[in-house]
Amino acid sequence: MSKPNLILIGAGGHARACIDVIEHQGQYQIIGLVGLAKEIHSQHQGYEVIATDYELPQLAKFTSYALITNGQIKTAKIRMNLYQYALQCGFKMPVIVAPTAYVSRHAKVGAGSIVMHGAIINAGVMIGDNCIINSHALIEHDTTVESHCHISTGAILNGGVRVGACSFIGSGCVVKEGTSIGKDCLLGMGVIVRHSLEDSTRFSG
């Protein structure tokens, strides 16, 4: 039985990491990437940049699935806008989980999200749409991560944490149990969060 075709929207470094996870998961066949005009025909681990964003409506006519593979640090706007546009074009957004990750059967991961190598998502966790749960991140029980967030490499969200939409949690961050992180927040690498943070907080420690 043939695998469903998958278009990757975004052709930078994060796309290369996504390709590795998708290949290891083995459920989809990548048929190409969407990038900038200057990136057309460039190669990423054997896959070609075949189109720009403007051509997504045409691609949707013969490909059902797409994944946003732009990275996210300073702002979620690019990933969020691409996700919404791809949905408008008619694409379906799969959930991609690395075989080396663990996702509890009592957790939920939203459409278009990717769970990367070695990540752990424990029981009662809710992950929104279009999120990046990066390598070796730990999302403990009953935590909620709203849509369009990036939980970076090695970050630890302890039990009952809530992360608002469009937020970035940097590599190695530790967030105390029961803490709330507002929407559109940015936490720098290695910070320890012991108290709740309001929307749009920038916290570098």
Residue pairs with C-beta under 8 A, 6 or more apart in sequence:
2 29
3 26
3 27
3 28
3 29
4 27
4 28
4 29
4 64
4 65
5 28
5 29
5 30
5 31
5 63
5 64
5 65
6 22
6 28
6 29
6 30
6 31
6 63
6 65
6 66
6 67
6 94
7 30
7 31
7 32
7 33
7 34
7 59
7 63
7 65
7 66
7 67
7 91
8 15
8 18
8 19
8 30
8 32
8 33
8 34
8 47
8 66
8 67
8 69
9 33
9 34
9 53
9 56
9 66
9 67
9 68
9 69
9 70
9 82
9 86
10 33
10 34
10 35
10 68
10 69
10 70
10 71
10 79
10 82
11 33
11 34
11 35
11 36
11 39
11 42
11 44
11 49
11 69
12 69
12 70
12 71
13 71
14 69
14 70
14 71
14 72
14 132
15 33
15 44
15 69
15 70
16 44
16 45
17 116
17 135
18 67
18 69
18 96
18 114
19 30
19 44
19 45
19 47
19 69
20 45
20 117
21 96
21 98
21 114
21 116
21 117
22 28
22 30
22 67
22 96
23 30
24 98
24 99
24 100
24 117
25 96
25 97
25 98
25 99
27 94
28 65
28 94
28 96
30 47
31 47
31 50
31 63
32 47
32 48
32 49
32 50
32 51
33 39
33 44
33 47
33 48
33 49
33 50
33 69
34 49
34 50
34 51
34 52
34 53
34 55
34 56
34 59
35 42
35 49
35 52
36 52
37 52
39 49
40 49
40 50
40 51
40 52
41 48
41 49
42 48
42 49
43 49
51 58
51 59
53 82
53 85
56 66
56 85
56 86
56 89
56 91
57 89
57 90
59 66
59 89
60 66
60 86
60 89
60 90
60 91
63 91
64 91
64 92
65 91
65 92
65 93
65 94
66 86
66 91
66 92
66 93
67 93
67 94
67 96
67 112
67 114
68 79
68 82
68 83
68 86
68 93
68 112
68 130
70 78
70 79
70 82
71 132
71 150
72 78
72 79
72 132
72 148
72 150
72 168
73 150
73 168
73 186
74 168
74 186
75 166
76 148
76 149
76 150
76 165
76 166
76 167
76 168
76 184
77 166
79 130
79 148
80 130
80 147
80 148
80 166
83 93
83 112
83 129
83 130
83 148
86 93
87 93
92 111
93 111
93 112
93 129
93 130
94 111
94 112
95 109
95 110
95 111
95 112
95 113
95 114
95 115
96 113
96 114
96 115
97 103
97 109
97 114
97 115
98 115
98 116
98 117
98 118
98 119
100 117
100 118
101 115
101 116
101 117
101 118
101 119
101 120
101 121
101 133
102 119
102 120
102 121
103 109
103 115
103 121
104 121
104 122
104 123
104 124
104 125
106 123
106 124
107 121
107 122
107 123
107 124
107 125
107 126
107 127
108 125
108 126
108 127
109 115
109 121
109 127
109 131
109 133
110 127
110 128
110 129
110 130
110 131
110 147
111 129
111 130
112 129
112 130
112 131
113 127
113 128
113 129
113 130
113 131
113 132
113 133
114 131
114 132
114 133
115 121
115 127
115 133
116 132
116 133
116 134
116 135
116 137
117 135
117 136
118 135
118 136
119 133
119 134
119 135
119 136
119 137
119 138
119 139
120 137
120 138
120 139
121 127
121 133
121 139
122 138
122 139
122 140
122 141
122 143
123 141
123 142
124 141
124 142
124 143
125 139
125 140
125 141
125 142
125 143
125 144
125 145
126 143
126 144
126 145
127 133
127 139
127 145
128 145
128 146
128 147
128 148
128 149
128 165
129 147
129 148
130 147
130 148
131 145
131 147
131 148
131 149
131 150
131 151
132 149
132 150
132 151
132 152
133 139
133 145
133 151
134 150
134 151
134 152
134 153
134 155
134 171
135 153
135 154
136 153
136 154
137 151
137 152
137 153
137 154
137 155
137 156
137 157
138 155
138 156
138 157
139 145
139 151
139 157
140 156
140 157
140 158
140 159
140 160
140 161
140 177
141 159
141 160
142 159
142 160
143 157
143 158
143 159
143 160
143 161
143 162
143 163
144 161
144 162
144 163
145 151
145 157
145 163
146 162
146 163
146 164
146 165
146 166
146 167
146 183
147 165
147 166
148 165
148 166
149 163
149 165
149 166
149 167
149 168
149 169
150 167
150 168
150 169
151 157
151 163
151 169
152 168
152 169
152 170
152 171
152 173
152 189
153 171
153 172
154 171
154 172
155 169
155 170
155 171
155 172
155 173
155 174
155 175
156 173
156 174
156 175
157 163
157 169
157 175
158 174
158 175
158 176
158 177
158 178
158 179
159 177
159 178
160 177
160 178
161 175
161 176
161 177
161 178
161 179
161 180
161 181
162 179
162 180
162 181
163 169
163 175
163 181
163 185
164 180
164 181
164 182
164 183
164 184
164 185
164 199
165 183
165 184
166 183
166 184
167 181
167 182
167 183
167 184
167 185
167 186
167 187
168 185
168 186
168 187
169 175
169 181
169 187
170 186
170 187
170 188
170 189
170 190
170 191
171 189
171 190
172 189
172 190
173 187
173 188
173 189
173 190
173 191
173 192
173 193
174 191
174 192
174 193
175 181
175 187
175 193
176 192
176 193
176 194
176 195
179 193
179 194
179 195
179 196
179 197
180 196
180 197
181 187
181 193
181 196
181 197
181 201
182 196
182 197
182 198
182 199
182 200
182 201
183 199
183 200
184 199
184 200
185 197
185 199
185 200
185 201
185 202
185 203
186 201
186 202
186 203
187 193
187 203
187 204
188 203
188 204
188 205
190 205
191 203
191 204
191 205
192 205
193 203
197 203
